[in-house]
Amino acid sequence: MITLKYIKDEIQKIAEAIEAVLEIDVTIVDENLVRVAGTGIYVEKIGKKVNGYSAFKKSIIEQSNILITDPSCNEICKECYSRSDCREFSEMCCPIVCEGKSYGVIGLIAFDSKQADRINKDHENLINFLGKMADLISNKLKAQIKAYELELEKKKLETLLDSMDKAIVSIDVKGNIDRYNSKFKEIFKLSNPVCSENIFNILDFMGATPINKFEKEKSYSFYYKKGKYTLRGIYNINKIVLNNELKGYVIDFIDKKDAIKNYNKINKEYKIMLDNIIGESQIIKNTKSEALMASKSTSTVLIIGESGTGKELFARAIHNHSQRSENPFIAVNCAAIPDNLLESELFGYEEGAFTGAKKGGNLGKFELADKGTIFLDEIGDMSLHLQAKLLRVLQEKELNKIGSNLNKSIDVRVIAATNKNLENMVSNGLFREDLYYRLNVIPINLPSLRERKEDIPLLIDFMVKEYAKKLDKDVEYVDESVLETLIKYKWPGNIRELQNIIEYSVNMSSSNRITVDILPSKIKQKPKNQV
């Protein structure tokens, strides 16, 4: 909180000016009755508190001017502890008020009859004069309070910016830097202050982005290099507009690797663990036990199972139980990405590696998964050409980007998954035998839903509650006839198909339960007609 002591040097000058004009001693105290300025005998008392009850206290509390012509008989002075040895002949007090609050008082003190006569005879003019001096102090106090508030807001803003995970900088319309947070200097390895520097001179990758282009686009990817240090990420541009006039931009920079790590930390409480995988059948218990053992290792895991059995769910659980759980989990569906794009997606590329390559190149999924886990789903759909590159990464623990002659060391745990018979594919020359053995170090076979039918009631109960909540429906359970029908069904699509059926049924239900008439016709067919 701002008090008179923050402007005590200026207040002392005002006190000396008053004394010089009036030739009467002056003392100024704050709201706590501590002297902040004074002349004559009060100079050596600056910083000390006024003893006992006094006219000063009354003036501060009541925000009123006080004139004491004879301290020996004045009612106010009767309460003063120093009355018996008081040397004052007369006294005048004028409160210092700012924005309705008392901050102190100016005291004009007479120590002889001549000074007392002047105060008593000319008190109206003197009160008016002291009032103007109090207003002068009040105005200086206002300026100090405003400066303090601005400094406080600045400090809050700096603390806020420094607490953010993003690197942030603000620039004017010409690109000159006026503010930045500590993360900005950290990620770009800037050792010197950069205020007033032009951002295009500091970050060369922005030189290719004319500032007038900021009007049309908002987000860009970037590549930064300083010596051996390299950084890839994304930056977002936001305009600063005041009274419909563009004043500058705020730019935030995100390191791609940091973004993934932070995402994992934020979502830690939602991570899939093996206990979250529903099932009490012996076969699923055994599978979860195998997965837990696999999580303690760094060896490659191959998850084999039909479509819809939860291969990615198990892969995530293995990662989340491992010592790599705080680091990235990157999932890639090898069947969903065209072969000509999958190589650059997995291993990345350097700038100029091919037509359309991004400036600065691009990080591959293996680099993004460094120190973490990469999940290669549908590995059986990978071409022989890419199988050879993947084998080399597994053997050497190094990768070679497209367009680069340099090898980069990586530390990635690989979990692969397939719904195909890789042994048959090896026999038919469709899958590399050496890669198969590299992947199949710890095989985990996921049971189909047909093999764990005793888990169907648990799964249905969970799914009904989840979809009822999601769809804002009052469905609570399924009829016994529905349960019998669903248990008899063969489930070629496994758990994914069961989810589909339950979501459909919850949507179609008009009561608090799912009845057999709601089920799709294919589910109600007799077993001999089932797939």
Buried (B, 14 or more C-beta within 10 A) or exposed (E): EBBBBBBBEBBBEBBBBBBEEBEBBBBBBBBEBBBBBBBEEBBEEBEEEBEEBBBBBBBBEEEEBBBBBEBEEBEBBEEBEBBEEEEBBBBBBBBBBBEEEBBBBBBBBBBEEEBBBBBBEEBEEBBEBBBEBBBBBBEBBEEBBEEEEEEEEEEEEBEEBEEEBBBBBBBBBEBBBEBBBBBBBEBBEBEEEBEEBBBBEBBEBBEEBEBEEBEEEEEBBBBBEEEEEEBBBBBEBEEBEEEEEEEBBBBBBBBBBBBBBBEBEEEEEEBBBBEEBBBEBEBBEEBBEBBBEBBEEEEBBBBBBBBBBBBBBBBBBBBBBBEBBEBBBBBBBBEEBEEEEBBBBBBBBBEEBEEEBBBBBBBBBBBBBBBBBBBBBBBBBBBEEBBEBBBBBBEEEEBBBBBBEEEBEBEBBBBBBBBBEBEEBBEEEBBBEEBBEBBBBBBBEBBBBEBBBBBBBEBBBEBBBBBBEEEEBEBBBBBEEBBEBBEBBEBBBBBBBBBBBBBBBBEBBEEEBBBBEBBEEEBEBEEEEEE
